[in-house]
């Protein structure tokens, strides 16, 4: 499957929202500082993690938890949830590129 794909328009994501995109297995955040995307795939064995707004992420399979920025809080997962690069297409769509990871402070203004 393509690793760079559109996930909709900025207006599809209300301000302050955390949206799970099931077919891409990631979360899109719309914060006052901009947009960012975090993988929903647990780095232990690949289950989808759940998001608790403001509290990070929890994996239902073996109990790993992650901070809101994707860092591991408790294992067995040993690796953080990656943040993916985002851009805005010429058509005005948000595009996620899972081939590129970005820093925790990186945001897309759109
Ligand atoms: Fe998430 Fe094991 S797959 S803790």
Backbone and ligand atoms as CSV (ligand in chain L), in Angstrom:
chain,resi,resn,atom,element,x,y,z
A,1,UNK,N,N,0.835,-1.205,0.000
A,1,UNK,CA,C,0.000,0.000,0.000
A,1,UNK,C,C,0.863,1.246,0.000
A,2,UNK,N,N,0.342,2.348,-0.562
A,2,UNK,CA,C,1.124,3.595,-0.563
A,2,UNK,C,C,1.412,4.040,0.860
A,3,UNK,N,N,2.572,4.609,1.026
A,3,UNK,CA,C,2.948,5.075,2.369
A,3,UNK,C,C,2.786,6.581,2.494
A,4,UNK,N,N,2.350,7.203,1.414
A,4,UNK,CA,C,2.043,8.633,1.431
A,4,UNK,C,C,0.634,8.764,0.874
A,5,UNK,N,N,-0.278,9.340,1.676
A,5,UNK,CA,C,-1.690,9.306,1.291
A,5,UNK,C,C,-2.436,10.479,1.924
A,6,UNK,N,N,-3.537,10.901,1.289
A,6,UNK,CA,C,-4.359,11.969,1.868
A,6,UNK,C,C,-5.249,11.408,2.978
A,7,UNK,N,N,-5.538,12.248,3.955
A,7,UNK,CA,C,-6.427,11.844,5.052
A,7,UNK,C,C,-7.593,12.820,5.211
A,8,UNK,N,N,-7.853,13.611,4.183
A,8,UNK,CA,C,-8.984,14.527,4.247
A,8,UNK,C,C,-8.531,15.969,4.326
A,9,UNK,N,N,-9.523,16.832,4.439
A,9,UNK,CA,C,-9.235,18.267,4.491
A,9,UNK,C,C,-9.092,18.727,5.929
A,10,UNK,N,N,-8.374,19.821,6.146
A,10,UNK,CA,C,-8.240,20.329,7.518
A,10,UNK,C,C,-9.581,20.525,8.209
A,11,UNK,N,N,-10.598,20.966,7.444
A,11,UNK,CA,C,-11.912,21.213,8.045
A,11,UNK,C,C,-12.587,19.934,8.532
A,12,UNK,N,N,-12.088,18.766,8.089
A,12,UNK,CA,C,-12.652,17.498,8.559
A,12,UNK,C,C,-12.273,17.214,10.007
A,13,UNK,N,N,-11.310,17.968,10.529
A,13,UNK,CA,C,-10.787,17.729,11.879
A,13,UNK,C,C,-11.060,18.964,12.737
A,14,UNK,N,N,-12.079,18.903,13.571
A,14,UNK,CA,C,-12.417,20.077,14.383
A,14,UNK,C,C,-11.248,20.499,15.274
A,15,UNK,N,N,-11.169,21.788,15.588
A,15,UNK,CA,C,-10.115,22.246,16.499
A,15,UNK,C,C,-10.154,21.463,17.818
A,16,UNK,N,N,-8.982,21.036,18.254
A,16,UNK,CA,C,-8.879,20.304,19.511
A,16,UNK,C,C,-9.184,18.820,19.398
A,17,UNK,N,N,-9.434,18.348,18.190
A,17,UNK,CA,C,-9.846,16.950,18.042
A,17,UNK,C,C,-8.668,15.994,17.944
A,18,UNK,N,N,-8.932,14.752,18.326
A,18,UNK,CA,C,-8.034,13.616,18.109
A,18,UNK,C,C,-8.860,12.599,17.344
A,19,UNK,N,N,-8.469,12.321,16.118
A,19,UNK,CA,C,-9.285,11.486,15.236
A,19,UNK,C,C,-8.527,10.235,14.841
A,20,UNK,N,N,-9.144,9.084,15.083
A,20,UNK,CA,C,-8.569,7.815,14.634
A,20,UNK,C,C,-8.948,7.603,13.177
A,21,UNK,N,N,-7.967,7.322,12.345
A,21,UNK,CA,C,-8.202,7.037,10.925
A,21,UNK,C,C,-7.993,5.532,10.757
A,22,UNK,N,N,-9.077,4.747,10.820
A,22,UNK,CA,C,-8.917,3.298,10.940
A,22,UNK,C,C,-8.228,2.639,9.760
A,23,UNK,N,N,-8.516,3.086,8.530
A,23,UNK,CA,C,-7.903,2.410,7.389
A,23,UNK,C,C,-6.421,2.718,7.263
A,24,UNK,N,N,-5.956,3.746,7.968
A,24,UNK,CA,C,-4.523,4.069,7.952
A,24,UNK,C,C,-3.846,3.782,9.291
A,25,UNK,N,N,-4.641,3.421,10.262
A,25,UNK,CA,C,-4.143,3.051,11.590
A,25,UNK,C,C,-3.243,4.150,12.173
A,26,UNK,N,N,-3.804,5.352,12.238
A,26,UNK,CA,C,-3.091,6.466,12.852
A,26,UNK,C,C,-4.107,7.450,13.433
A,27,UNK,N,N,-3.594,8.350,14.256
A,27,UNK,CA,C,-4.398,9.417,14.820
A,27,UNK,C,C,-3.961,10.732,14.205
A,28,UNK,N,N,-4.944,11.586,13.894
A,28,UNK,CA,C,-4.658,12.948,13.455
A,28,UNK,C,C,-5.108,13.890,14.565
A,29,UNK,N,N,-4.197,14.747,14.982
A,29,UNK,CA,C,-4.461,15.732,16.021
A,29,UNK,C,C,-4.568,17.101,15.378
A,30,UNK,N,N,-5.574,17.858,15.786
A,30,UNK,CA,C,-5.672,19.262,15.379
A,30,UNK,C,C,-5.556,20.101,16.645
A,31,UNK,N,N,-4.395,20.661,16.854
A,31,UNK,CA,C,-4.110,21.430,18.064
A,31,UNK,C,C,-3.998,22.914,17.715
A,32,UNK,N,N,-3.999,23.777,18.721
A,32,UNK,CA,C,-3.801,25.204,18.420
A,32,UNK,C,C,-2.488,25.473,17.678
A,33,UNK,N,N,-1.482,24.616,17.875
A,33,UNK,CA,C,-0.205,24.806,17.203
A,33,UNK,C,C,-0.137,24.213,15.816
A,34,UNK,N,N,-1.145,23.451,15.417
A,34,UNK,CA,C,-1.155,22.841,14.103
A,34,UNK,C,C,-1.510,21.362,14.155
A,35,UNK,N,N,-1.394,20.713,13.000
A,35,UNK,CA,C,-1.747,19.302,12.852
A,35,UNK,C,C,-0.518,18.423,13.055
A,36,UNK,N,N,-0.766,17.238,13.605
A,36,UNK,CA,C,0.258,16.202,13.581
A,36,UNK,C,C,-0.401,14.832,13.580
A,37,UNK,N,N,0.380,13.810,13.182
A,37,UNK,CA,C,-0.146,12.450,13.076
A,37,UNK,C,C,0.756,11.506,13.848
A,38,UNK,N,N,0.137,10.597,14.605
A,38,UNK,CA,C,0.866,9.590,15.373
A,38,UNK,C,C,0.322,8.216,14.997
A,39,UNK,N,N,1.209,7.280,14.831
A,39,UNK,CA,C,0.808,5.912,14.526
A,39,UNK,C,C,-0.057,5.346,15.641
A,40,UNK,N,N,-1.066,4.559,15.258
A,40,UNK,CA,C,-1.902,3.856,16.238
A,40,UNK,C,C,-1.461,2.409,16.402
A,41,UNK,N,N,-0.347,2.038,15.778
A,41,UNK,CA,C,0.113,0.648,15.812
A,41,UNK,C,C,1.086,0.463,16.976
A,42,UNK,N,N,0.670,-0.328,17.942
A,42,UNK,CA,C,1.527,-0.573,19.108
A,42,UNK,C,C,2.850,-1.156,18.644
A,43,UNK,N,N,3.927,-0.631,19.208
A,43,UNK,CA,C,5.256,-1.077,18.792
A,43,UNK,C,C,5.662,-2.387,19.456
A,44,UNK,N,N,4.781,-2.964,20.269
A,44,UNK,CA,C,5.073,-4.288,20.821
A,44,UNK,C,C,4.772,-5.344,19.760
A,45,UNK,N,N,3.497,-5.629,19.522
A,45,UNK,CA,C,3.147,-6.667,18.549
A,45,UNK,C,C,2.099,-6.209,17.545
A,46,UNK,N,N,1.823,-4.899,17.498
A,46,UNK,CA,C,1.042,-4.378,16.391
A,46,UNK,C,C,-0.445,-4.217,16.573
A,47,UNK,N,N,-0.970,-4.332,17.773
A,47,UNK,CA,C,-2.391,-4.033,17.983
A,47,UNK,C,C,-2.636,-2.534,17.826
A,48,UNK,N,N,-3.888,-2.152,17.591
A,48,UNK,CA,C,-4.238,-0.730,17.592
A,48,UNK,C,C,-4.308,-0.237,19.030
A,49,UNK,N,N,-3.683,0.891,19.296
A,49,UNK,CA,C,-3.791,1.496,20.621
A,49,UNK,C,C,-5.031,2.368,20.665
A,50,UNK,N,N,-5.533,2.613,21.856
A,50,UNK,CA,C,-6.657,3.524,22.075
A,50,UNK,C,C,-6.114,4.845,22.592
A,51,UNK,N,N,-6.823,5.915,22.250
A,51,UNK,CA,C,-6.428,7.241,22.704
A,51,UNK,C,C,-7.343,7.693,23.825
A,52,UNK,N,N,-6.757,8.234,24.857
A,52,UNK,CA,C,-7.518,8.885,25.916
A,52,UNK,C,C,-7.086,10.336,25.888
A,53,UNK,N,N,-7.949,11.249,25.401
A,53,UNK,CA,C,-7.534,12.643,25.208
A,53,UNK,C,C,-6.825,13.223,26.427
A,54,UNK,N,N,-5.641,13.721,26.174
A,54,UNK,CA,C,-4.843,14.331,27.234
A,54,UNK,C,C,-4.107,13.336,28.108
A,55,UNK,N,N,-4.388,12.050,27.915
A,55,UNK,CA,C,-3.758,11.042,28.772
A,55,UNK,C,C,-2.870,10.086,28.000
A,56,UNK,N,N,-2.752,10.262,26.714
A,56,UNK,CA,C,-1.898,9.396,25.927
A,56,UNK,C,C,-2.656,8.244,25.310
A,57,UNK,N,N,-1.969,7.105,25.228
A,57,UNK,CA,C,-2.508,5.958,24.501
A,57,UNK,C,C,-2.324,4.696,25.338
A,58,UNK,N,N,-3.235,3.758,25.140
A,58,UNK,CA,C,-3.141,2.482,25.849
A,58,UNK,C,C,-3.411,1.357,24.865
A,59,UNK,N,N,-2.627,0.303,24.978
A,59,UNK,CA,C,-2.811,-0.857,24.109
A,59,UNK,C,C,-3.646,-1.898,24.846
A,60,UNK,N,N,-4.734,-2.372,24.217
A,60,UNK,CA,C,-5.597,-3.341,24.898
A,60,UNK,C,C,-5.022,-4.755,24.920
A,61,UNK,N,N,-3.977,-5.012,24.161
A,61,UNK,CA,C,-3.509,-6.401,24.030
A,61,UNK,C,C,-2.657,-6.855,25.211
A,62,UNK,N,N,-1.618,-6.111,25.530
A,62,UNK,CA,C,-0.725,-6.538,26.616
A,62,UNK,C,C,-0.432,-5.409,27.576
A,63,UNK,N,N,-1.166,-4.307,27.466
A,63,UNK,CA,C,-1.113,-3.285,28.494
A,63,UNK,C,C,-0.083,-2.186,28.345
A,64,UNK,N,N,0.604,-2.105,27.240
A,64,UNK,CA,C,1.547,-0.987,27.076
A,64,UNK,C,C,0.783,0.333,27.100
A,65,UNK,N,N,1.410,1.351,27.648
A,65,UNK,CA,C,0.839,2.693,27.615
A,65,UNK,C,C,1.891,3.657,27.072
A,66,UNK,N,N,1.400,4.711,26.462
A,66,UNK,CA,C,2.258,5.692,25.803
A,66,UNK,C,C,1.828,7.087,26.222
A,67,UNK,N,N,2.794,7.969,26.365
A,67,UNK,CA,C,2.495,9.369,26.659
A,67,UNK,C,C,1.775,10.000,25.468
A,68,UNK,N,N,1.201,11.174,25.681
A,68,UNK,CA,C,0.481,11.864,24.615
A,68,UNK,C,C,1.383,12.181,23.423
A,69,UNK,N,N,2.686,12.286,23.654
A,69,UNK,CA,C,3.606,12.550,22.539
A,69,UNK,C,C,4.136,11.259,21.906
A,70,UNK,N,N,3.662,10.119,22.359
A,70,UNK,CA,C,4.041,8.847,21.768
A,70,UNK,C,C,5.130,8.092,22.512
A,71,UNK,N,N,5.786,8.725,23.487
A,71,UNK,CA,C,6.833,8.015,24.233
A,71,UNK,C,C,6.233,6.877,25.051
A,72,UNK,N,N,7.016,5.829,25.254
A,72,UNK,CA,C,6.545,4.700,26.060
A,72,UNK,C,C,6.460,5.127,27.516
A,73,UNK,N,N,5.303,4.860,28.122
A,73,UNK,CA,C,5.147,5.082,29.566
A,73,UNK,C,C,5.391,3.761,30.286
A,74,UNK,N,N,4.700,2.706,29.848
A,74,UNK,CA,C,4.913,1.378,30.437
A,74,UNK,C,C,4.920,0.345,29.321
A,75,UNK,N,N,5.752,-0.680,29.466
A,75,UNK,CA,C,5.885,-1.731,28.474
A,75,UNK,C,C,4.755,-2.744,28.580
A,76,UNK,N,N,4.906,-3.810,27.818
A,76,UNK,CA,C,6.130,-4.344,27.221
A,76,UNK,C,C,6.655,-3.620,25.972
A,77,UNK,N,N,5.910,-2.725,25.358
A,77,UNK,CA,C,6.466,-2.009,24.203
A,77,UNK,C,C,7.742,-1.281,24.617
A,78,UNK,N,N,8.720,-1.309,23.740
A,78,UNK,CA,C,10.002,-0.674,24.046
A,78,UNK,C,C,10.251,0.580,23.215
A,79,UNK,N,N,9.428,0.780,22.179
A,79,UNK,CA,C,9.668,1.874,21.250
A,79,UNK,C,C,8.480,2.820,21.221
A,80,UNK,N,N,8.728,4.102,21.003
A,80,UNK,CA,C,7.623,5.060,20.950
A,80,UNK,C,C,6.747,4.872,19.711
A,81,UNK,N,N,5.555,5.444,19.765
A,81,UNK,CA,C,4.699,5.503,18.580
A,81,UNK,C,C,5.258,6.584,17.669
A,82,UNK,N,N,5.572,6.256,16.425
A,82,UNK,CA,C,6.169,7.276,15.555
A,82,UNK,C,C,5.185,8.368,15.157
A,83,UNK,N,N,5.756,9.552,14.980
A,83,UNK,CA,C,5.016,10.687,14.421
A,83,UNK,C,C,5.385,10.795,12.960
A,84,UNK,N,N,4.375,10.937,12.131
A,84,UNK,CA,C,4.610,10.954,10.696
A,84,UNK,C,C,4.576,12.373,10.146
A,85,UNK,N,N,5.344,12.569,9.099
A,85,UNK,CA,C,5.362,13.872,8.420
A,85,UNK,C,C,4.002,14.145,7.787
A,86,UNK,N,N,3.575,15.388,7.873
A,86,UNK,CA,C,2.337,15.816,7.227
A,86,UNK,C,C,2.624,16.997,6.320
A,87,UNK,N,N,1.816,17.112,5.276
A,87,UNK,CA,C,1.922,18.254,4.366
A,87,UNK,C,C,0.525,18.550,3.847
A,88,UNK,N,N,0.435,19.632,3.109
A,88,UNK,CA,C,-0.829,20.025,2.501
A,88,UNK,C,C,-0.681,19.894,0.994
A,89,UNK,N,N,-1.583,19.145,0.361
A,89,UNK,CA,C,-1.491,18.953,-1.090
A,89,UNK,C,C,-1.984,20.197,-1.821
A,90,UNK,N,N,-1.746,20.234,-3.110
A,90,UNK,CA,C,-2.237,21.359,-3.920
A,90,UNK,C,C,-3.748,21.425,-3.914
A,91,UNK,N,N,-4.383,20.300,-3.683
A,91,UNK,CA,C,-5.849,20.253,-3.625
A,91,UNK,C,C,-6.371,20.622,-2.251
A,92,UNK,N,N,-5.474,20.975,-1.344
A,92,UNK,CA,C,-5.902,21.395,-0.017
A,92,UNK,C,C,-6.176,20.258,0.945
A,93,UNK,N,N,-5.647,19.064,0.644
A,93,UNK,CA,C,-5.840,17.924,1.528
A,93,UNK,C,C,-4.616,17.728,2.420
A,94,UNK,N,N,-4.882,17.254,3.627
A,94,UNK,CA,C,-3.795,16.854,4.504
A,94,UNK,C,C,-3.212,15.544,3.973
A,95,UNK,N,N,-1.893,15.474,3.913
A,95,UNK,CA,C,-1.217,14.275,3.412
A,95,UNK,C,C,-0.277,13.775,4.493
A,96,UNK,N,N,-0.336,12.479,4.765
A,96,UNK,CA,C,0.565,11.849,5.728
A,96,UNK,C,C,1.578,11.014,4.966
A,97,UNK,N,N,2.834,11.094,5.385
A,97,UNK,CA,C,3.904,10.308,4.774
A,97,UNK,C,C,4.512,9.421,5.857
A,98,UNK,N,N,4.167,8.133,5.823
A,98,UNK,CA,C,4.649,7.218,6.866
A,98,UNK,C,C,6.093,6.784,6.623
A,99,UNK,N,N,6.693,7.236,5.539
A,99,UNK,CA,C,8.118,6.940,5.309
A,99,UNK,C,C,9.001,7.903,6.095
A,100,UNK,N,N,8.404,9.011,6.546
A,100,UNK,CA,C,9.191,10.038,7.245
A,100,UNK,C,C,8.620,10.273,8.632
A,101,UNK,N,N,9.461,10.208,9.632
A,101,UNK,CA,C,9.036,10.553,10.981
A,101,UNK,C,C,9.570,11.943,11.308
A,102,UNK,N,N,8.871,12.601,12.236
A,102,UNK,CA,C,9.232,13.984,12.577
A,102,UNK,C,C,9.359,14.130,14.095
A,103,UNK,N,N,9.865,15.267,14.508
A,103,UNK,CA,C,10.111,15.517,15.912
A,103,UNK,C,C,8.791,15.755,16.662
A,104,UNK,N,N,8.813,15.574,17.993
A,104,UNK,CA,C,7.584,15.770,18.771
A,104,UNK,C,C,7.010,17.169,18.682
A,105,UNK,N,N,7.846,18.156,18.408
A,105,UNK,CA,C,7.350,19.537,18.350
A,105,UNK,C,C,6.853,19.926,16.963
A,106,UNK,N,N,7.041,19.068,15.981
A,106,UNK,CA,C,6.675,19.416,14.604
A,106,UNK,C,C,5.158,19.429,14.426
A,107,UNK,N,N,4.683,20.489,13.798
A,107,UNK,CA,C,3.246,20.666,13.514
A,107,UNK,C,C,3.107,21.194,12.092
A,108,UNK,N,N,1.969,20.889,11.494
A,108,UNK,CA,C,1.655,21.443,10.193
A,108,UNK,C,C,0.613,22.522,10.371
A,109,UNK,N,N,0.943,23.739,9.957
A,109,UNK,CA,C,-0.039,24.828,9.973
A,109,UNK,C,C,-0.861,24.715,8.704
A,110,UNK,N,N,-2.147,24.599,8.852
A,110,UNK,CA,C,-3.000,24.481,7.665
A,110,UNK,C,C,-4.288,25.253,7.879
L,1,LIG,FE1,FE,0.480,-3.653,22.436
L,1,LIG,FE2,FE,1.448,-6.010,23.081
L,1,LIG,S1,S,0.639,-5.404,21.165
L,1,LIG,S2,S,1.250,-4.287,24.339
